[in-house]
Amino acid sequence: MFGLDKYHYTSDTTFMAYHFTSNGPRGSIQKIAKFNLIGERVYNFGFGDFDVETEDISDTIVSDNRDVDLIMGTVGAIIYDFTNVFADSLIFVQGTNNSRTRLYQMNINRHWEQIGSVFNIYGLMENEEWTPFQRGVNYQAFLGERKKIA
């Protein structure tokens, strides 16, 4: 997606869970990205290390495998692919802490021309109102949807 470098990933048969492997100085780390329906056509997106014991996401671990650009490219590609299957979905994204939410915002800013051409992105303000994404504004969370092709 958007010509960004990314890891190879696979999805389950429902297209709700995606797996990929992060490779870096800390070795190979299994990652998982999941979509969970939380409202009418609204999906929460979460990702992190794959916990083999729970077979779920461990989203508070800091892997520090020095591959954040590859991971963010992979996450973007996964969201793009998910919205190919679920075209009318709204994707809710919020970090597990402020620094992770800030990381997501920095990546949206960095690739805004490409992202904004395909997705409508909204940011959640402190007053709990969703507004169209603008650079230079800090948000608490993000909501995205594929633009409709006329």
Order of alpha helices (4+ residues) and beta strands (2+ residues): beta-beta-beta-beta-beta-alpha-beta-alpha-alpha-beta-beta-beta
